[in-house]
Amino acid sequence: MTAIERSRTVAVVGAGTMGQGIAQVALLAGHRVLIHDVDEERARAGRDAVRDRLVRLIDKGRLDREEADDAIGRIDAAGDLSELAGAALVVEAVVEDPDVKRRLFAALEEVVAPDALLATNTSSLSVTEIAAGLAHPGRFLGLHFFNPAPLLPLVEVVSGFATDPEAAERAYETMIGWGKAPVRCADTPGFIVNRIARPFYAEAFAVYEEQGADPATIDAVLRESGGFKMGPFELTDLIGQDVNEAVTRSVWESFFCSPKFLPSLAQRRLVQSGRLGRKSGQGWYPYGPDAKAPVPHTAGPEDAPAAVTVVGDLGPAAGLVELIGEAGIEVTEVASGGPYIQLPGEGQLVLADGKTAIEFSDVVYFDLALDYRGATRIALSACEDTSEQTLAEAVGLFQRLGKKVSVIGDVPGMIVARTVAMLIDLTADAVARGAATAEDIDTAMRLGVNYPLGPGEWHDRLGRDWAYDLLHHLDERVPGGRYAPSLALYRLGYQAGEEADAEVGADAEGAAE
């Protein structure tokens, strides 16, 4: 199945910001574009706004004048729906109301040719539900662009229950032709990005609700240790607390109130109080000319230990051994036991594993990092029974490595580790249920929300049992199903184990020969 020919017309219904962005993308891909809106004046304003953007692209040197002039001549406003009759693709970008969308597409069916594709840009509504009343639902699908559409490459190509595979493939190839990075997904709540991203917000809010750390500290740890571009508190302030909370609630309700997607009471109270983020001047953080930038908790200076003993394989944190040696700290390695770093005062430094410090005599947990060499901040977790010497030695050790240190409460799984584990689990479950491939989910999370790694890439890096074990420990300490590792995650680890055992057997057999 080939892409829609560039000689064919593309129509966009809805002349708001998103509709204008989609129109611009189609226009620069070479199509004639029509913008329609129920308000004809609004349609003309949308057309003019796109033309103005093209002129600005010329001024910035991003678009050739001849190309821009040609494109400007190929876009127009359509005052009546009947003017869209020749469109090969109609993309809807109107209000997120299923009744409004259903009425629109029922009317479009009476206008467009039998081979025309009909697409909704909905971010959260069911594609299947919108198509339910159509006479020919096979040609209907979702094309979820991300805002701003001309800049962000990701497009989720969503197949409803009745979508013909040929129609989805034609739309997919068309998006490639438009210079986008499309991913295929089934019509499940939240599609890919809005489904898989829930733990990034939810786990941060949970740590806050558990009195583990303040928003500024949680944001700083996820940025400076986890490698995320923005923390969840600052990001939801930018998105709008009402918007983010509504998506979370929609996904939760669509999954029949699964504890995996449980909304945050703290965020609900924020919305109820009218603290919606930047747009209202106050969210998790204050905004305005007199607002002070939030400051994360950073521990004061401590002396680094002269020597440590590394017991066992530190797994995802194995790179610390080299860093500690480079920092001038004597390292003794013991192959069996652990895994932990033995400190001089007999306390232990342990990578977050879903357990709590209070369960042990003298333990400090440290959080997962995307890259321990490149990380600029590390979170440590201790309990009231942790000795002052052990905590001071742990802080001093990481400070010697050039890291800022944030000490948080005794939170199982800490911040980065529990977030990444949940992302991995939701991805494994989505793949097992046929929502999308692991590769498309990784692409969607990197391009759609700018994650440093896709969940599948995290899983490959951290090891087959890492996420399962951490979530299993979390589930024991926080029962209720939220952290219960999925069957899909168990199978993923088991399959990897079987493959690894087979490789070892093959190597042994080869050596014997």
Helices and strands as residue ranges (DSSP letters): E 9-13, H 17-28, E 32-36, H 40-59, H 65-72, E 75-78, G 81-84, E 87-92, H 98-109, E 117-120, H 127-131, G 137-139, E 140-145, E 154-159, H 165-177, E 181-186, H 193-196, H 198-209, H 215-224, H 232-239, H 241-254, G 259-261, H 265-272, G 278-280, E 307-311, G 315-317, H 319-326, E 330-334, E 340-342, E 348-351, G 357-359, E 363-366, E 377-381, H 388-400, E 404-408, H 416-432, H 438-448, H 455-462, H 466-477, H 487-512
